[in-house]
C-alpha cells in the first residue's frame, strides 16, 4: 500500500519545503538589494553586515508588514 505522507529525502528537500527557510531567503534577497543600492550611493562596497544592520533598523518592520498583507490577500 502506498503511504500518503512521504518524508523529505534530504535536508535540502526539507529546507526547500520550509516556509521559514523561504522567508529567510526572501529577507536575505532584500538585504542584498539594499547592500547594492547603498554601496552605489557610497561609491564603494559597504559590506553585508552594515547593510544588514541598516536594513533591519530602517526597513525590516515595514517589509514584513507588507509581506503579511500580500499573503493575507
C-alpha positions, -999 to 999 in steps of 0.1 A, spaced: 0 0 0 13 35 -9 20 58 20 1 92 18 27 112 37 62 109 24 92 122 44 117 146 26 145 127 10 172 151 22 179 181 43 179 202 12 145 190 3 132 198 38 147 233 36 131 238 2 97 230 16 101 251 48 82 283 49 106 296 75 135 290 51 116 307 23 112 338 45 149 337 53 158 336 16 133 365 8 147 386 36 183 378 25 175 389 -10 161 422 3 193 428 23 215 421 -7 194 445 -28 198 471 0 235 465 1 238 471 -36 218 503 -35 237 517 -5 270 507 -20 262 525 -52 253 556 -32 285 554 -12 307 546 -42 321 515 -25 310 482 -11 295 488 23 296 451 32 269 427 42 270 434 79 265 471 76 237 466 50 221 440 73 221 464 103 209 493 83 181 474 65 170 458 98 168 492 116 151 511 88 132 487 65 126 453 81 94 461 100 77 477 70 89 449 47 74 422 70 42 441 73 38 443 35 46 406 31 19 397 57 -7 419 39 1 404 5 0 368 18 -34 375 35 -49 389 3 
